[in-house]
Amino acid sequence: MPRTVVPPVRFRNTRGGEPAGGDSLPEKLVKYVPAETLAFFVPLAAVLDDDNRKPWLITVLVIGIVGTAGYLWLAARRVAEDERPLPHFYVLACVAFVCWAIGTSTGVAALIGFDRVESGVVLGLAVFLIPLADDVLNRVLRR
């Protein structure tokens, strides 16, 4: 199983028919934020959770965003071209990482003024809406 989301494939240079194949919703949920990015972010965000460490927390957050896109791009280079994600996947993966960071790090949530409930709602919505957005964009962009 590739480490990136596999989009549905359609015969190249055709416009008709429904896309076939690709990852299911549960597979997409697992693949949006790589475990390697989380292994970097989780312990650092935990120790940078106080107000005196905001610049460091912002730095770690930015590195996590860039690292998410970079790691997934490198992982996509290792699979067949027809299994590589579409460009919008990388944007959605970065959004998923940010939502995950907001929902699981009180320091990140505090940076944007969210309380515990609001940050949990952001994470919960992202879990379902980001894979849905991916499916819609795959259909609109007609791979």
Secondary structure, DSSP 8 states (H G I E B T S, - for coil): --SS----B--TT---S--B----HHHHHHHSS-HHHHHHHHHHHHHT-SGGGHHHHHHHHHHHHHHHHHHHHHHHTTS-GGGS--HHHHHHHHHHHHHHHHHH-HHHHHHTT--HHHHHHHHHHHHHHHHHHHHHHHHHHT-
